[in-house]
Amino acid sequence: MTGVAAVVLTSAGLSCSSQSTASGTNGIEGTGGAFGTGGGTPFGNGGDTSGNGGFVGDGGAVGNGGDTSGTGGVGSGGLLGSGGLLGSGGAVGSGGSIGSGGLLGSGGAVGSGGSIGSGGGTSACTGKPGALTGKSNQTVTAAGVARTFVYYAPAGLDPNTPAPIVIVPHGFTMNGQMMYDITQYSAIADREKFVAIFPDGEPGSPGPWNVGTGICGAGAFVGATGNDQAFVDEMINFTEKDRCVDHDHVYMTGFSMGGYFSNETGCLSSKVRAVGPHSGGTHDLSACPETHKPVIVFHFKSDSLISYTCGTDARDKWVARNGCSATSPDVVQVKGGTCEYYKGCPADGQVALCSFDEPTGGGGESVTGHAWSGGSRSGTGAGFAMPQTESAAELGWAFFKKYAW
């Protein structure tokens, strides 16, 4: 399923912009260049997306104690320590600008209060079979089309206890299996007790996701016309047939064209509580039927395929849409970059931007700067992983738990 995606999904007649179909058929994210078939065009040949796996490994986003414990960086609590997102040392160490407790405080993103936390608006279920555990390949019919996805439910997850869902869509030239391997969201699902879903893009389409028109950057060249919002709904329905779903806590965080798709789903879907687009872009959000939406944007400054300006543009649009202050965000140092948390946002509309720097000497990714931060190179799609920087999966889940719970 290939495609860098423009982002406008339609569901039950909702759309943020008119749909279009782009005609390009060659790779966007391969090693042969940004797009196309070569020749006199600026678009390159899709190339090999596999890369070589495992030379860095995925031994955790920060580890116990962080990179620069006590003097800055992450602090003594590590990424998911009991002091919240950035541990007890705060963003700049003891006495730093964020102070003791870190940006997200002692009750922070994951904290010590348990994996799912208390409260929530979804009641427990009875009689759910819970037949599907571990990783499996599944198919649903959405808007009359057979759609496939990788489904992951942790072993031991009580089928009658409401479980959150995280949907992780892929980029152009990629598939759900690659996102399963790169992001390592299955390991977070095991720890935090949620279902992770890795959908495949539209079959037989130039691009993987229907993302609409007027979008920023390279995604505008690869379109899809199917009803991908119906696909999102059907994946949720599929999960609910087997186990209890916590409908208040359904999230999406995708890469590249999947990042565009995440922005679009944030615009369109009332069923997805918050989104975390990585290396994508968006269009004008003024026509979105959804009002506020918590959003955390991830982007490498060095991205040579989908410009970093598309990430900052998406940030700006969500800041304006949600009514946040555009100036003086809280800035937190993370491994290989910073995360900015904007002030004055409504309770249901926090916005953040995590920006990452290219590792010194290059990161080894297939396309410079176009990679999932903190990704694993131990499986398929290794060329789209950057294990040297903070885990976007860990940062995203922490954001969802702090600002969209």
C-alpha positions in Angstrom: 0.0 0.0 0.0 1.9 3.0 -1.1 1.4 6.7 -0.9 2.7 9.9 0.8 -0.8 11.2 1.2 -2.7 14.3 1.0 -5.1 14.4 3.9 -8.8 14.7 3.8 -10.9 11.8 4.9 -14.6 11.8 4.5 -17.1 10.1 6.7 -20.9 10.5 6.7 -20.5 13.4 4.4 -17.9 15.3 6.4 -14.9 16.8 4.7 -12.5 19.6 5.4 -11.7 20.2 1.8 -12.6 18.9 -1.6 -11.1 15.5 -2.5 -8.7 15.0 -5.3 -6.8 12.2 -6.9 -3.1 12.6 -7.7 -1.7 10.5 -10.5 1.9 9.9 -9.6 2.7 6.2 -9.3 6.3 6.1 -8.2 7.9 6.1 -4.8 8.0 9.1 -2.5 10.0 7.8 0.3 12.6 5.6 -1.4 16.3 6.2 -1.6 16.2 7.2 -5.3 15.0 10.7 -4.4 12.0 12.5 -3.3 9.5 11.4 -5.9 8.7 10.0 -9.3 10.6 8.3 -12.1 13.7 10.3 -12.4 14.5 12.0 -15.7 13.8 15.7 -15.7 11.3 15.6 -12.9 12.1 16.4 -9.2 10.6 13.1 -8.1 13.1 10.2 -8.1 12.5 6.5 -8.2 10.8 4.9 -5.1 13.9 2.9 -4.3 14.6 0.5 -1.5 12.8 1.3 1.8 14.1 -1.6 3.8 17.5 -0.4 5.1 19.7 -2.5 7.4 18.3 -3.3 10.8 19.5 -3.3 14.3 22.8 -1.4 14.3 21.6 0.9 17.0 18.8 -1.1 18.6 15.9 0.1 20.6 16.8 -0.1 24.2 14.3 2.4 25.4 13.7 6.0 24.7 15.9 7.4 27.5 16.5 4.7 30.1 16.7 5.1 33.8 18.4 8.3 34.7 18.2 9.9 31.3 21.1 11.1 29.2 22.3 14.0 31.4 20.9 13.1 34.8 21.1 16.0 37.3 22.5 18.7 35.0 19.8 19.0 32.4 18.4 16.9 29.5 15.9 14.4 30.9 16.7 14.2 34.6 16.8 11.4 37.0 13.4 10.0 36.4 13.9 8.9 32.9 11.2 9.3 30.2 8.5 7.5 32.1 9.7 7.8 35.6 7.4 8.4 38.5 7.8 12.1 38.3 5.9 12.3 35.0 7.1 12.7 31.4 10.5 14.0 32.3 11.2 12.5 35.6 11.8 14.2 38.9 14.6 16.3 37.6 12.5 18.3 35.2 13.4 19.4 31.8 16.7 21.1 32.7 17.7 19.1 35.8 17.3 20.0 39.4 16.5 23.6 39.8 16.0 24.1 36.0 13.5 26.1 34.2 10.7 23.6 34.5 11.6 22.6 38.1 11.1 19.6 40.3 8.5 17.3 38.9 9.1 18.0 35.2 6.7 19.7 32.8 4.0 17.2 33.4 4.4 17.0 37.2 4.2 14.0 39.5 0.9 12.9 38.1 2.3 13.2 34.6 1.9 11.3 31.4 2.5 7.9 32.8 3.5 8.6 36.4 3.1 6.2 39.2 -0.7 6.0 39.3 -1.1 2.9 37.1 -1.1 2.2 33.4 -4.6 3.3 32.5 -5.5 5.5 35.5 -8.7 6.1 37.2 -12.0 7.4 36.0 -13.0 7.4 32.3 -16.4 7.5 30.7 -16.7 4.0 29.4 -18.4 1.4 31.5 -17.1 -2.2 31.9 -18.6 -4.8 29.5 -19.8 -8.4 30.0 -19.5 -11.4 27.8 -16.8 -10.2 25.5 -14.8 -13.2 24.1 -11.3 -11.7 24.1 -10.3 -14.4 21.5 -7.7 -12.2 19.8 -4.5 -11.7 21.7 -1.0 -10.9 20.4 -0.4 -9.9 16.8 -2.7 -10.9 14.0 -3.5 -9.8 10.4 -7.2 -8.8 10.0 -9.6 -7.7 7.4 -12.8 -5.6 7.5 -15.1 -4.2 4.9 -15.3 -0.4 4.9 -17.5 1.4 2.4 -17.7 -1.8 0.4 -13.9 -2.3 0.1 -11.9 -5.0 1.9 -9.3 -3.3 4.1 -6.5 -4.9 6.0 -4.6 -4.1 9.2 -2.2 -5.5 11.8 -4.1 -5.9 15.1 -2.3 -6.2 18.5 -4.0 -6.9 21.8 -1.7 -7.7 24.8 -1.9 -11.1 26.4 -3.8 -11.0 29.7 -5.8 -7.9 28.7 -9.2 -8.4 30.3 -11.7 -8.3 27.4 -14.5 -6.9 29.7 -12.4 -3.9 30.9 -12.5 -0.9 28.6 -9.2 -0.7 26.7 -7.9 2.4 24.8 -7.0 2.1 21.1 -4.0 3.6 19.3 -4.2 3.6 15.5 -0.8 4.0 13.8 -1.1 4.6 10.0 1.9 4.3 7.7 3.5 6.5 5.0 3.9 6.2 1.2 5.6 3.0 0.1 5.0 1.5 3.5 2.5 -0.8 5.2 1.1 -1.6 8.6 3.7 -4.2 9.4 6.5 -1.7 9.0 4.8 0.6 11.5 4.4 -2.3 13.9 8.2 -2.9 13.6 9.4 0.7 13.6 7.3 2.3 16.4 7.4 -0.6 18.9 3.9 0.5 20.0 3.2 -3.1 20.8 5.6 -2.9 23.7 3.9 0.2 25.1 0.5 -1.5 24.6 1.8 -4.4 26.8 2.9 -2.1 29.5 -0.1 0.3 29.4 -2.8 -2.2 28.5 -4.3 -0.9 25.2 -5.0 -2.2 21.8 -2.7 -1.1 18.9 -3.8 -1.1 15.3 -1.6 -0.6 12.2 -3.7 -0.1 9.2 -2.8 -0.7 5.5 -3.5 2.0 3.0 -6.1 1.9 0.3 -5.6 -1.0 -2.1 -4.9 -0.2 -5.8 -4.6 3.5 -5.0 -1.7 5.9 -6.0 -1.6 7.0 -2.3 -2.5 5.2 0.9 -4.9 7.7 2.5 -7.6 10.1 1.4 -6.4 13.4 2.8 -8.0 16.1 0.6 -6.7 19.2 -1.1 -4.8 22.3 -0.2 -2.3 20.5 2.0 1.3 21.5 2.6 4.2 20.0 0.8 4.9 16.7 -0.9 1.8 15.0 0.3 -0.2 17.0 -2.3 1.3 14.9 -5.1 -0.1 11.5 -3.9 -3.8 11.2 -3.4 -6.4 8.6 -2.6 -10.2 8.7 -2.9 -11.5 6.0 -0.6 -13.5 6.5 2.5 -10.7 6.1 5.1 -12.8 7.5 7.9 -15.2 4.6 7.4 -12.1 2.4 7.7 -11.2 3.9 11.0 -14.8 3.4 12.3 -14.7 -0.3 11.2 -11.4 -1.0 12.9 -12.9 0.3 16.1 -16.1 -1.7 15.5 -13.9 -4.8 14.9 -12.2 -4.3 18.2 -15.4 -3.9 20.0 -16.8 -7.2 18.8 -13.9 -9.0 20.6 -13.3 -6.8 23.7 -14.5 -3.8 25.6 -13.4 -0.5 24.0 -12.7 2.7 26.0 -14.3 5.1 23.4 -13.1 8.1 25.4 -9.5 7.2 24.7 -9.0 6.3 21.0 -6.0 8.0 19.4 -4.1 8.2 16.1 -0.5 8.8 15.5 0.9 8.2 12.0 4.1 8.8 10.0 4.6 10.8 6.7 1.3 10.3 4.7 0.0 8.7 7.9 0.9 12.0 9.6 -1.3 13.8 7.0 -4.0 11.2 7.7 -3.7 11.9 11.5 -4.2 15.6 11.0 -7.2 14.9 8.8 -8.7 12.5 11.2 -8.2 15.1 14.0 -10.2 17.5 11.8 -13.0 15.1 10.9 -13.5 12.4 13.5 -15.4 12.7 16.8 -14.3 9.1 17.6 -10.6 9.9 17.8 -9.8 11.8 20.9 -6.3 13.1 20.1 -3.7 12.8 17.3 0.1 12.7 17.0 1.1 13.4 13.4 4.8 12.6 12.6 6.5 14.1 9.5 3.3 15.2 7.8 1.3 18.3 7.1 -2.2 19.5 6.8 -4.5 22.1 5.2 -6.7 25.0 6.4 -8.6 23.7 9.4 -11.3 26.3 9.5 -14.0 24.0 8.0 -13.3 21.1 10.4 -16.5 19.8 12.0 -14.5 19.0 15.1 -13.7 22.0 17.4 -10.8 21.4 19.7 -8.5 18.4 19.5 -5.3 17.7 21.5 -2.4 17.5 19.0 1.3 16.7 19.3 3.3 17.2 16.1 6.7 15.5 15.5 9.1 16.5 12.8 12.8 16.5 12.0 14.2 19.9 11.1 16.3 18.2 8.4 13.4 16.5 6.6 14.2 16.6 2.9 11.0 15.0 1.7 8.2 16.7 3.7 9.6 20.0 4.9 9.9 20.9 8.5 7.8 23.9 7.6 4.9 21.6 7.0 5.2 20.5 10.6 5.4 24.0 12.0 2.5 25.0 9.7 0.4 22.2 11.1 1.4 23.4 14.6 0.3 26.9 13.8 -3.0 25.8 12.4 -3.8 23.7 15.4 -2.7 26.5 17.8 -5.1 28.9 16.1 -7.9 26.3 15.8 -7.7 25.4 19.5 -7.3 28.9 20.7 -3.8 28.6 22.3 -1.3 31.3 22.7 1.2 31.2 19.8 4.1 32.7 21.9 6.4 31.6 24.7 5.6 27.9 24.9 7.1 25.7 27.7 10.2 24.2 26.1 11.4 20.8 27.2 14.7 19.2 26.2 14.4 15.6 24.9 17.0 13.3 23.4 18.0 14.9 20.1 15.6 17.8 20.2 13.0 19.8 22.0 9.2 19.7 22.7 7.2 22.9 22.9 4.0 22.8 24.9 1.8 25.8 24.1 0.1 27.9 26.8 -3.5 29.1 27.1 -4.9 26.0 25.3 -8.4 24.8 26.4 -8.5 21.7 28.5 -9.6 19.7 25.4 -7.1 21.3 23.0 -3.4 21.2 24.1 -1.0 21.6 21.3 2.7 20.6 21.3 5.5 20.4 18.7 8.5 18.1 19.1 11.4 19.1 16.8 14.4 16.8 16.3 17.9 17.5 14.9 19.7 15.2 12.5 22.3 13.2 14.4 25.9 14.3 13.9 27.3 12.6 10.8 23.9 11.5 9.6 21.3 9.2 11.0 21.5 6.4 8.5 17.8 6.8 7.4 16.9 6.3 3.7 15.8 9.9 3.1 17.5 12.6 5.1 15.4 13.6 8.1 12.4 11.6 7.1 12.1 9.0 9.8 10.2 8.0 12.9 12.0 9.4 16.0 13.2 6.7 18.3 12.2 4.0 15.9 13.6 0.5 15.8 15.7 -0.8 12.9 15.3 -4.5 14.0 12.5 -5.3 11.5 11.0 -4.1 8.3 11.1 -0.5 7.2 14.3 0.2 9.0 15.2 3.0 6.6 12.3 5.0 8.1 13.5 4.7 11.7 15.8 7.1 13.7 16.8 5.2 16.9 19.2 7.9 18.0 16.5 10.4 19.1 13.7 10.4 21.6 10.9 7.9 21.0 7.9 9.6 19.4 5.8 6.6 20.5 6.6 7.2 24.2 6.2 10.9 23.9 2.9 10.5 22.0 1.5 8.1 24.6 2.6 10.3 27.4 0.9 13.3 25.8 -2.3 11.4 25.2 -2.4 10.3 28.9 -1.7 13.8 30.2 -3.8 16.0 27.8 -6.4 13.7 26.3 -7.6 11.5 29.2 
